[in-house]
Amino acid sequence: MRWLRVCCYYSQAPAKRASVPSDTLSHIVRDNYLIALLRGKRSQLLDRQQYLSLSESKSQTEIIGLLSEGSYGSELSKLSSESSPIETQRAIRQGFARSVMSLIAASRGDTRVFLSEYRRRFDAYDLAGLVVYKAQGRSWEDYLTTRQPLALMKEAELHRLYSIDDLTAIASEGGDRELVARLKSFSMEDAAGEKASLVRDTINGWGEERFYKYIDEKLSGLDRQNCQPIAGSSVDIANLLLILRSKILSTSGIRDHLIPTHWKLNQRTIDQLLASPDVSQALDSMSTHGYYYKVLAGARQKYEESKSLAFIEVALMNHQLKLSTRLFLGSPYSVGIVLGFLTLKENEAKNLGAVLTGVGAGLPSDELRSLITVQN
């Protein structure tokens, strides 16, 4: 009997262990320090009450004093009450860039590649700014003050592009065939006139698409699942804004400038938007969209009251702030938490830039608060 019991014991199948996806396992092994750093940095982000206090400040000097102990202190300490709005914005961008670079220094492997792809978005912003400034006859020195510190393109390369007068040549040298095709019917004269916003948004959209395609094609598992909603909504809303701006400007042929990649805003919806006779009816069609109807709730009324599309960018950011906050509540072992923090931090930098510029311009506090995007 004893022999039988022993045989029965050893004949039982070993208990199965839950398998861990390889991408999650790699984050567990590699990114514990980075995750702890992210959580620490997130705890330092400004909250709603702090923004309200900043909006009630009487001067840039007062705001700089309030922020002197925070993550932007080093850059803001170099400003004075006489600093221009451009200098103020650049100081904030530099503080944001320094925070991102510290994450890159703490990252390894695929996570560092992800952060490099995130930085490539800012190349598109630099290129869009370059085209518009060049078309408007602004000097290289004027443009240089707007440059994104996180961009990968070198100053010498940007300077060379600034010497080129043809839009197609700039797109070819600074971008790729996709960008050249998307800008084909635009000219430098368009970038200097009322179509400047369309040219800028087309180039920026190209940058957002490159980042989304990296996520969609190169990532897998939780990495892909957690990052797609943030990057995908940027692509979708970029297309929506291009369509709506084209209707405001009565511009034809906008389909050629759209991002061919979609997330939730599929081709059928885009066709409906293009067929809408005006902005109000296009926004009406979005009110029944299966994904964006909540994001763009009351869009038609907001547009008709303001005659501006700025509320759409605010709605997108609010949506992405919610997505980013949720990522910190789930498993930290994906690059989703990295993108979530970057989204929160980028929004903070935009908010601070708006507050500092608004205070410098003498805007009242209630108007300043309307420039700030804080999660509801």
The 8 nearest C-alpha neighbors of each residue, nearest first, counted from 0:
[[1, 3, 2, 4, 5, 6, 7, 8],
 [0, 2, 4, 3, 5, 6, 7, 8],
 [1, 3, 5, 0, 4, 6, 7, 8],
 [4, 2, 0, 6, 1, 5, 7, 8],
 [5, 3, 7, 1, 6, 2, 8, 0],
 [4, 6, 8, 2, 3, 7, 1, 9],
 [7, 5, 3, 9, 8, 4, 10, 2],
 [6, 8, 4, 10, 5, 9, 3, 11],
 [9, 7, 5, 6, 10, 11, 4, 3],
 [8, 10, 6, 11, 7, 5, 12, 4],
 [9, 11, 7, 8, 6, 12, 5, 13],
 [12, 10, 9, 8, 13, 7, 14, 6],
 [11, 13, 10, 14, 9, 15, 8, 7],
 [14, 12, 15, 11, 10, 9, 16, 8],
 [13, 15, 12, 16, 11, 17, 10, 9],
 [16, 14, 13, 17, 12, 18, 11, 19],
 [17, 15, 18, 14, 19, 13, 12, 20],
 [16, 18, 15, 19, 14, 20, 24, 21],
 [19, 17, 16, 20, 15, 21, 24, 23],
 [18, 20, 24, 21, 17, 23, 22, 16],
 [21, 19, 23, 22, 24, 18, 220, 25],
 [20, 22, 24, 23, 25, 19, 26, 220],
 [21, 23, 25, 24, 20, 26, 220, 219],
 [24, 22, 26, 20, 25, 21, 332, 333],
 [25, 23, 21, 27, 26, 22, 19, 20],
 [24, 26, 22, 28, 23, 27, 29, 21],
 [25, 27, 30, 29, 23, 332, 24, 28],
 [28, 26, 24, 25, 29, 30, 332, 31],
 [27, 29, 25, 26, 24, 30, 31, 23],
 [30, 28, 26, 27, 25, 31, 107, 32],
 [29, 31, 26, 33, 32, 27, 34, 28],
 [30, 32, 34, 33, 29, 27, 35, 28],
 [31, 33, 35, 34, 30, 36, 105, 29],
 [32, 34, 36, 30, 35, 31, 105, 37],
 [35, 33, 37, 31, 36, 32, 30, 38],
 [34, 36, 32, 38, 37, 33, 39, 31],
 [37, 35, 33, 39, 34, 38, 40, 32],
 [38, 36, 34, 40, 39, 35, 41, 33],
 [37, 39, 41, 35, 40, 36, 34, 42],
 [38, 40, 36, 42, 37, 41, 35, 43],
 [41, 39, 37, 43, 42, 38, 36, 44],
 [40, 42, 38, 43, 44, 39, 37, 340],
 [41, 43, 39, 40, 44, 38, 45, 37],
 [44, 42, 40, 41, 45, 39, 69, 70],
 [45, 43, 41, 42, 46, 40, 344, 347],
 [44, 46, 49, 43, 50, 47, 347, 48],
 [47, 45, 49, 48, 50, 44, 373, 51],
 [46, 48, 50, 49, 51, 373, 45, 374],
 [49, 47, 51, 50, 46, 52, 45, 53],
 [48, 50, 52, 51, 46, 47, 45, 53],
 [51, 49, 53, 47, 52, 48, 54, 46],
 [52, 50, 48, 54, 49, 53, 47, 55],
 [51, 53, 49, 55, 50, 54, 48, 56],
 [52, 54, 50, 56, 55, 51, 62, 49],
 [55, 53, 51, 364, 52, 56, 367, 50],
 [54, 56, 364, 52, 53, 57, 51, 363],
 [57, 55, 53, 54, 58, 61, 62, 52],
 [56, 58, 55, 61, 358, 59, 62, 361],
 [59, 57, 60, 61, 56, 358, 359, 62],
 [58, 60, 62, 61, 80, 355, 63, 359],
 [59, 61, 63, 58, 62, 80, 64, 79],
 [60, 62, 64, 58, 59, 63, 56, 65],
 [63, 61, 65, 59, 64, 60, 53, 66],
 [64, 62, 60, 66, 65, 61, 67, 75],
 [63, 65, 67, 61, 62, 66, 60, 68],
 [64, 66, 62, 63, 67, 61, 68, 53],
 [67, 65, 63, 69, 64, 68, 72, 62],
 [66, 68, 72, 64, 69, 65, 63, 76],
 [67, 69, 66, 72, 70, 65, 71, 64],
 [70, 68, 66, 72, 71, 67, 43, 65],
 [69, 71, 72, 94, 68, 73, 98, 43],
 [72, 70, 94, 69, 73, 74, 75, 91],
 [73, 71, 67, 75, 69, 74, 68, 70],
 [72, 74, 76, 71, 75, 77, 67, 70],
 [73, 75, 90, 76, 72, 71, 77, 94],
 [76, 74, 72, 77, 78, 73, 63, 90],
 [75, 77, 74, 78, 73, 72, 67, 63],
 [78, 76, 75, 74, 79, 73, 90, 72],
 [79, 77, 75, 76, 82, 80, 87, 74],
 [78, 80, 81, 82, 60, 77, 59, 76],
 [79, 81, 60, 82, 59, 78, 58, 359],
 [82, 80, 79, 83, 78, 59, 359, 60],
 [83, 81, 79, 80, 78, 86, 87, 84],
 [82, 84, 86, 85, 87, 81, 359, 356],
 [85, 83, 87, 356, 86, 88, 82, 359],
 [84, 86, 88, 87, 83, 89, 144, 145],
 [87, 85, 89, 83, 84, 88, 82, 90],
 [86, 88, 84, 90, 85, 89, 83, 91],
 [89, 87, 85, 352, 91, 90, 86, 84],
 [88, 90, 92, 86, 91, 87, 93, 85],
 [91, 89, 93, 87, 74, 88, 92, 75],
 [90, 92, 94, 88, 93, 89, 348, 95],
 [93, 91, 89, 95, 94, 90, 96, 88],
 [92, 94, 96, 90, 91, 95, 148, 89],
 [95, 93, 71, 91, 97, 96, 92, 74],
 [94, 96, 92, 98, 93, 97, 91, 348],
 [97, 95, 93, 99, 98, 94, 149, 92],
 [96, 98, 100, 94, 99, 95, 93, 101],
 [97, 99, 95, 101, 96, 100, 94, 102],
 [100, 98, 96, 102, 101, 97, 95, 103],
 [99, 101, 103, 97, 102, 98, 96, 104],
 [102, 100, 104, 98, 99, 103, 97, 105],
 [103, 101, 105, 99, 100, 104, 106, 98],
 [102, 104, 100, 106, 105, 101, 111, 99],
 [103, 105, 101, 102, 106, 100, 107, 111],
 [104, 106, 102, 103, 33, 101, 107, 32],
 [107, 105, 103, 111, 104, 110, 102, 33],
 [106, 108, 111, 110, 109, 105, 29, 30],
 [107, 109, 110, 111, 112, 106, 29, 113],
 [110, 108, 112, 111, 113, 107, 106, 114],
 [109, 111, 113, 112, 108, 107, 106, 114],
 [110, 112, 114, 107, 106, 113, 109, 108],
 [113, 111, 109, 115, 110, 114, 116, 108],
 [114, 112, 110, 116, 111, 115, 109, 117],
 [115, 113, 117, 111, 116, 112, 118, 110],
 [114, 116, 112, 118, 117, 113, 111, 119],
 [117, 115, 119, 113, 118, 114, 210, 112],
 [116, 118, 114, 115, 119, 120, 113, 210],
 [117, 119, 115, 116, 120, 121, 150, 149],
 [120, 118, 116, 122, 121, 117, 151, 150],
 [121, 119, 206, 118, 122, 123, 117, 207],
 [120, 122, 150, 124, 123, 119, 118, 125],
 [123, 121, 150, 125, 119, 120, 124, 126],
 [122, 124, 206, 126, 121, 203, 125, 120],
 [125, 123, 121, 127, 122, 126, 203, 128],
 [126, 124, 122, 128, 123, 127, 146, 129],
 [125, 127, 129, 123, 128, 124, 122, 130],
 [128, 126, 199, 124, 130, 129, 125, 202],
 [127, 129, 125, 131, 126, 130, 132, 124],
 [128, 130, 126, 132, 127, 131, 133, 125],
 [131, 129, 133, 127, 128, 132, 134, 126],
 [130, 132, 134, 128, 190, 133, 129, 135],
 [133, 131, 135, 137, 129, 134, 130, 128],
 [134, 132, 130, 136, 135, 131, 137, 129],
 [135, 133, 191, 131, 187, 136, 132, 190],
 [134, 136, 191, 132, 133, 137, 131, 190],
 [137, 135, 133, 134, 132, 138, 191, 131],
 [136, 138, 132, 135, 133, 141, 139, 142],
 [137, 139, 141, 140, 142, 136, 133, 132],
 [138, 140, 142, 141, 143, 137, 161, 158],
 [141, 139, 143, 138, 142, 144, 137, 145],
 [142, 140, 138, 139, 143, 144, 137, 145],
 [141, 143, 139, 140, 144, 145, 132, 138],
 [142, 144, 140, 146, 145, 141, 139, 154],
 [143, 145, 142, 146, 141, 140, 85, 89],
 [146, 144, 143, 142, 147, 89, 85, 141],
 [145, 147, 143, 144, 125, 148, 142, 128],
 [146, 148, 149, 150, 125, 121, 145, 92],
 [149, 147, 150, 93, 96, 146, 92, 89],
 [150, 148, 147, 96, 118, 121, 151, 93],
 [151, 149, 121, 122, 147, 148, 152, 118],
 [150, 152, 122, 119, 153, 149, 118, 121],
 [153, 151, 150, 122, 156, 154, 157, 155],
 [154, 152, 156, 155, 151, 157, 150, 158],
 [153, 155, 157, 156, 158, 152, 143, 159],
 [154, 156, 158, 153, 157, 159, 152, 160],
 [157, 155, 159, 153, 158, 154, 160, 152],
 [156, 158, 160, 154, 159, 155, 161, 153],
 [157, 159, 161, 155, 156, 160, 154, 162],
 [158, 160, 156, 161, 157, 162, 155, 163],
 [161, 159, 157, 162, 163, 158, 169, 156],
 [162, 160, 158, 159, 163, 157, 133, 129],
 [161, 163, 160, 159, 164, 158, 133, 157],
 [164, 162, 160, 161, 165, 169, 168, 159],
 [163, 165, 162, 166, 187, 161, 169, 168],
 [164, 166, 168, 167, 163, 169, 187, 186],
 [167, 165, 169, 168, 187, 186, 170, 164],
 [166, 168, 170, 169, 165, 179, 171, 183],
 [167, 169, 171, 165, 166, 170, 172, 163],
 [168, 170, 166, 172, 171, 167, 173, 160],
 [171, 169, 174, 167, 173, 179, 168, 172],
 [170, 172, 168, 174, 175, 169, 173, 179],
 [173, 171, 169, 170, 174, 168, 175, 160],
 [174, 172, 170, 169, 171, 175, 126, 160],
 [175, 173, 170, 171, 172, 178, 176, 179],
 [174, 176, 171, 177, 178, 179, 170, 173],
 [177, 175, 179, 178, 180, 171, 174, 170],
 [178, 176, 180, 175, 179, 181, 174, 205],
 [177, 179, 181, 180, 176, 175, 174, 170],
 [178, 180, 176, 182, 170, 177, 181, 171],
 [181, 179, 183, 177, 178, 182, 176, 255],
 [180, 182, 256, 178, 179, 183, 255, 177],
 [183, 181, 179, 185, 180, 184, 178, 256],
 [182, 184, 180, 185, 181, 179, 167, 186],
 [185, 183, 182, 186, 181, 255, 180, 252],
 [186, 184, 182, 183, 189, 187, 198, 166],
 [187, 185, 189, 188, 166, 190, 184, 165],
 [186, 188, 190, 189, 134, 166, 191, 165],
 [187, 189, 191, 186, 190, 192, 134, 185],
 [190, 188, 194, 186, 192, 187, 191, 195],
 [191, 189, 195, 187, 131, 188, 192, 134],
 [190, 192, 135, 134, 188, 189, 195, 131],
 [193, 191, 189, 194, 195, 190, 188, 135],
 [192, 194, 195, 189, 191, 196, 190, 248],
 [195, 193, 189, 197, 196, 192, 190, 198],
 [196, 194, 190, 198, 197, 193, 192, 191],
 [195, 197, 199, 194, 198, 200, 193, 190],
 [198, 196, 200, 194, 195, 199, 201, 241],
 [199, 197, 195, 201, 196, 200, 190, 202],
 [198, 200, 127, 196, 202, 197, 201, 195],
 [199, 201, 203, 197, 202, 198, 204, 196],
 [202, 200, 204, 198, 199, 203, 197, 256],
 [203, 201, 205, 204, 199, 200, 127, 123],
 [204, 202, 200, 206, 123, 205, 201, 124],
 [205, 203, 207, 201, 206, 202, 200, 237],
 [204, 206, 208, 202, 203, 207, 201, 209],
 [207, 205, 120, 123, 203, 204, 209, 208],
 [208, 206, 204, 210, 205, 209, 234, 120],
 [207, 209, 211, 205, 206, 210, 212, 204],
 [208, 210, 212, 206, 207, 211, 213, 205],
 [211, 209, 213, 207, 208, 212, 116, 214],
 [210, 212, 208, 214, 230, 213, 209, 215],
 [213, 211, 215, 209, 214, 210, 216, 208],
 [212, 214, 210, 217, 216, 211, 215, 209],
 [215, 213, 211, 218, 212, 217, 216, 223],
 [216, 214, 212, 213, 217, 211, 218, 223],
 [215, 217, 213, 214, 212, 218, 219, 211],
 [216, 218, 213, 214, 215, 219, 212, 223],
 [219, 217, 223, 214, 222, 216, 215, 220],
 [220, 218, 223, 222, 221, 217, 224, 22],
 [219, 221, 222, 223, 224, 22, 218, 20],
 [220, 222, 224, 223, 225, 333, 219, 23],
 [223, 221, 333, 334, 220, 225, 224, 219],
 [222, 224, 219, 218, 226, 221, 225, 220],
 [223, 225, 221, 222, 227, 226, 220, 219],
 [224, 226, 335, 223, 222, 221, 227, 228],
 [227, 225, 335, 223, 224, 229, 228, 222],
 [226, 228, 231, 230, 229, 224, 225, 223],
 [229, 227, 231, 230, 226, 232, 225, 322],
 [230, 228, 232, 231, 227, 226, 319, 233],
 [229, 231, 233, 227, 211, 232, 228, 226],
 [232, 230, 228, 262, 234, 227, 233, 229],
 [231, 233, 235, 234, 229, 230, 228, 236],
 [234, 232, 230, 231, 236, 235, 237, 229],
 [235, 233, 237, 231, 232, 236, 207, 208],
 [236, 234, 232, 238, 237, 233, 264, 231],
 [235, 237, 239, 238, 233, 234, 232, 240],
 [238, 236, 234, 240, 235, 239, 204, 233],
 [239, 237, 241, 236, 235, 240, 257, 242],
 [238, 240, 236, 242, 237, 241, 243, 235],
 [241, 239, 243, 237, 242, 238, 244, 236],
 [240, 242, 238, 244, 239, 243, 245, 237],
 [243, 241, 245, 239, 240, 244, 238, 246],
 [242, 244, 240, 246, 245, 241, 278, 239],
 [245, 243, 247, 241, 246, 242, 240, 248],
 [244, 246, 250, 248, 242, 243, 247, 249],
 [247, 245, 249, 243, 244, 248, 277, 278],
 [246, 248, 244, 245, 249, 243, 278, 277],
 [247, 249, 245, 250, 246, 244, 194, 193],
 [250, 248, 246, 247, 245, 251, 244, 277],
 [251, 249, 245, 248, 246, 252, 253, 247],
 [250, 252, 253, 249, 245, 254, 246, 248],
 [251, 253, 254, 255, 250, 256, 184, 245],
 [252, 254, 255, 256, 251, 245, 257, 242],
 [253, 255, 257, 256, 252, 273, 242, 251],
 [256, 254, 253, 257, 181, 252, 180, 182],
 [257, 255, 181, 253, 254, 201, 182, 258],
 [258, 256, 254, 255, 238, 259, 253, 241],
 [257, 259, 260, 238, 204, 256, 205, 208],
 [260, 258, 257, 261, 208, 256, 266, 255],
 [259, 261, 258, 208, 262, 234, 212, 235],
 [262, 260, 265, 264, 235, 263, 259, 234],
 [261, 263, 231, 264, 235, 265, 232, 260],
 [264, 262, 265, 261, 290, 235, 231, 232],
 [265, 263, 235, 262, 261, 268, 269, 266],
 [264, 266, 268, 267, 263, 261, 269, 262],
 [265, 267, 269, 268, 270, 264, 261, 271],
 [266, 268, 270, 269, 265, 271, 264, 272],
 [269, 267, 271, 270, 266, 265, 264, 272],
 [268, 270, 266, 272, 271, 267, 273, 265],
 [271, 269, 273, 267, 268, 272, 266, 274],
 [270, 272, 268, 274, 269, 273, 275, 267],
 [273, 271, 269, 281, 275, 274, 270, 268],
 [272, 274, 270, 271, 275, 269, 242, 281],
 [273, 275, 271, 272, 270, 276, 281, 269],
 [274, 276, 272, 281, 273, 277, 280, 271],
 [277, 275, 274, 280, 278, 281, 246, 273],
 [278, 276, 279, 280, 275, 246, 281, 247],
 [279, 277, 281, 280, 243, 282, 246, 247],
 [280, 278, 282, 299, 281, 277, 283, 303],
 [279, 281, 283, 282, 278, 277, 275, 284],
 [280, 282, 278, 272, 284, 275, 283, 279],
 [283, 281, 285, 279, 280, 284, 299, 278],
 [282, 284, 280, 286, 281, 285, 279, 299],
 [283, 285, 281, 282, 286, 287, 280, 288],
 [286, 284, 288, 282, 287, 283, 292, 281],
 [285, 287, 292, 283, 284, 288, 296, 282],
 [288, 286, 285, 292, 284, 289, 283, 291],
 [289, 287, 285, 292, 291, 290, 286, 284],
 [288, 290, 291, 287, 292, 263, 286, 285],
 [291, 289, 288, 292, 263, 293, 294, 264],
 [290, 292, 294, 293, 288, 295, 289, 285],
 [291, 293, 286, 288, 295, 294, 287, 296],
 [294, 292, 296, 291, 295, 290, 286, 288],
 [293, 295, 291, 292, 296, 314, 318, 315],
 [296, 294, 298, 292, 293, 291, 297, 314],
 [295, 297, 293, 298, 292, 294, 286, 291],
 [298, 296, 300, 299, 295, 301, 286, 302],
 [299, 297, 301, 295, 296, 300, 302, 282],
 [300, 298, 302, 279, 301, 282, 297, 303],
 [299, 301, 303, 302, 298, 297, 304, 279],
 [302, 300, 298, 304, 299, 303, 305, 297],
 [301, 303, 306, 299, 305, 304, 300, 307],
 [304, 302, 300, 306, 301, 305, 299, 279],
 [303, 305, 301, 302, 306, 300, 307, 299],
 [304, 306, 307, 302, 303, 301, 308, 300],
 [307, 305, 302, 303, 304, 308, 301, 309],
 [306, 308, 305, 309, 302, 310, 303, 301],
 [309, 307, 310, 311, 302, 306, 312, 240],
 [308, 310, 311, 312, 307, 313, 302, 314],
 [309, 311, 313, 308, 312, 314, 307, 301],
 [312, 310, 314, 313, 309, 308, 315, 295],
 [311, 313, 315, 314, 310, 309, 316, 308],
 [312, 314, 310, 316, 311, 315, 317, 372],
 [315, 313, 311, 317, 312, 316, 310, 294],
 [316, 314, 312, 318, 313, 317, 311, 319],
 [315, 317, 319, 313, 318, 314, 320, 312],
 [318, 316, 320, 314, 315, 319, 374, 313],
 [319, 317, 315, 321, 316, 320, 314, 322],
 [318, 320, 322, 316, 321, 317, 229, 323],
 [321, 319, 323, 317, 322, 318, 316, 374],
 [322, 320, 324, 318, 319, 323, 325, 317],
 [323, 321, 319, 325, 320, 324, 318, 326],
 [324, 322, 339, 320, 326, 325, 321, 319],
 [323, 325, 321, 326, 322, 327, 320, 339],
 [326, 324, 328, 322, 327, 323, 321, 329],
 [325, 327, 323, 328, 324, 329, 336, 339],
 [326, 328, 325, 324, 329, 336, 331, 323],
 [329, 327, 325, 326, 330, 324, 331, 323],
 [330, 328, 326, 327, 331, 325, 336, 332],
 [329, 331, 332, 328, 333, 327, 326, 336],
 [332, 330, 333, 336, 329, 327, 34, 326],
 [333, 331, 26, 330, 23, 27, 334, 336],
 [334, 332, 222, 335, 331, 221, 23, 336],
 [333, 335, 337, 336, 222, 338, 110, 332],
 [336, 334, 225, 226, 338, 333, 337, 222],
 [335, 337, 339, 334, 338, 326, 331, 327],
 [338, 336, 334, 340, 335, 339, 341, 37],
 [339, 337, 341, 335, 340, 336, 342, 334],
 [340, 338, 323, 336, 342, 337, 341, 335],
 [339, 341, 343, 337, 342, 338, 344, 336],
 [340, 342, 338, 344, 343, 339, 345, 337],
 [343, 341, 345, 339, 340, 344, 338, 346],
 [342, 344, 340, 346, 341, 345, 320, 347],
 [343, 345, 347, 341, 346, 342, 340, 348],
 [344, 346, 348, 342, 347, 343, 341, 349],
 [347, 345, 349, 343, 344, 348, 350, 342],
 [348, 346, 344, 350, 345, 349, 351, 343],
 [347, 349, 345, 351, 346, 350, 91, 352],
 [350, 348, 346, 352, 347, 351, 353, 345],
 [351, 349, 347, 353, 371, 348, 352, 346],
 [352, 350, 354, 348, 353, 349, 355, 347],
 [351, 353, 349, 88, 355, 350, 354, 356],
 [352, 354, 350, 356, 351, 355, 357, 349],
 [355, 353, 357, 351, 356, 352, 358, 367],
 [356, 354, 358, 352, 357, 353, 59, 351],
 [355, 357, 359, 353, 84, 354, 358, 352],
 [358, 356, 360, 354, 359, 362, 355, 353],
 [357, 359, 361, 355, 360, 356, 362, 58],
 [358, 360, 356, 357, 361, 355, 59, 58],
 [361, 359, 357, 358, 362, 356, 84, 355],
 [360, 362, 358, 359, 357, 363, 57, 58],
 [361, 363, 357, 360, 358, 366, 367, 364],
 [364, 362, 366, 365, 367, 361, 358, 55],
 [363, 365, 367, 54, 55, 366, 368, 362],
 [366, 364, 368, 367, 363, 369, 54, 362],
 [367, 365, 369, 364, 368, 363, 362, 370],
 [366, 368, 364, 370, 369, 365, 54, 357],
 [367, 369, 365, 371, 370, 366, 364, 54],
 [368, 370, 366, 367, 371, 365, 372, 364],
 [371, 369, 368, 367, 353, 372, 366, 350],
 [370, 372, 350, 368, 369, 373, 367, 353],
 [373, 371, 313, 370, 350, 374, 317, 316],
 [374, 372, 375, 371, 47, 317, 46, 320],
 [373, 375, 317, 320, 321, 372, 318, 47],
 [374, 373, 317, 321, 372, 320, 47, 318]]
